[in-house]
Each structure stands twice: as structure tokens, then as C-alpha cells.
Amino acid sequence: MTLAKWRTLHDRIAYENQWVQVRVQAVELPDGERYSYTVVDRPAQGVATFLFDEDGRLLIEQEYRHAIGEVVWQLPGGLIDEGETPLESAQRELREETGYEAADWQPLGGFYDNPALGNAHSTLFVARHPRRAARARDAAEWVTTQWVTMDWLREAIRAGQIVDRVILSGVAMLWATQNGNAEQLTQNAEQLTQSS
């Protein structure tokens, strides 16, 4: 089987607001079969930040997420405003949600949130050397923040307390860029299977 792009025959906007655009597409698959596909696009792309203090603790936040009806742990972040760069957006979101700024910013990488469903993309940053700043909270954002150790975060992930895709993807990216290698990954996987 050869993988190839699908051909879009028709594209109709079924719903649109300031946050998302839902499109229904008639597509032709590589074998000639026709199929109806729904795409949920997000006009603005996302950003999130791993903010570390001088003790190596990470600032995370909790926020109620109505779509799943739960309070979740997540990274400070949000959507890029028109005219902003991803870095400017991450800096603004950190200040608005947490009341912190940071002296040192490094890009960590990016990922598609759910490429089977839409084009939503998030860019992650690592920030260090935090300092207090004025907080200007968005009316719909009610968040609490907490400084945690990476050991706490690892245990919370293992316990299933961290369910947000951005923080989970970001932890994988941190691990891969800072100390990950194939041999270590294999050893960790073997330890997990032996302990279960």
C-alpha cells in the first residue's frame, strides 16, 4: 500500500465562531473511494510554557475545563493573538495567567494537538528566572497556580492525575531534548513492564 494525500472534492463550512471552524469535506481516497470527512480547525495556534524557578521547580496551574467537566493540571498558555509571535504570546499568557515574567526563554518545540481532527498546533517554551509581574486575568479564566518538583509531576503523571495533552507532550519533549536516549527509554519501558 502506498500512502498518498487525499484529494478534496468539496469543502463546506458547517459551523464557525471565534475559536473554531468546522468543515465537512468530500474527499477521494488514494484508491478512488469517496469519503465524507469532518475537520475542526482552530484559526489561532496555541502556546504553553514550562516556567522553572531557581530551585528547579515547575509552575503549573489548575483550571476547570467545561468540555470535560473537570479541573485539570496544565501549563500556563493560550492562543496566539493576531500580530503576535509565538514567543510574545507565551510571555503574555504567562503574565496574564500567573502574574510572572521570566528573564530567559528557550523554544522547546511544537506539535499538532490532534492531526486526525484538525490543524491545531501548539508551540512550547522553557522559561527560567521568574519574577513577579502585574496579572491581568481574562474574564473566563479562573486558575490557581502551584510550584511543583519534577518528581511530583512524574508521580502525578503515573497516577493519572495529569490528563492535559500539552503538559504530557511537553514532558516527553523535555525528556527527549534534555536527557533522553534510546537505551534509557528501553530501560525505563522494561522497568515499567516488570513493575506492573
Secondary structure, DSSP 8 states (H G I E B T S, - for coil): ------EEEEEEEEEE-SS-EEEEEEEE-TTS-EEEEEEEE-SS-EEEEEEE-TTS-EEEEEEEETTTTEEEEE-SEEE--TT--HHHHHHHHHHHHHSEEEEEEEEEEEEES-TTT---EEEEEEEEEEEE------TT--EEEEEE-HHHHHHHHHTT----HHHHHHHHHHHHHHT--HHHHHHHHHHHHHH-
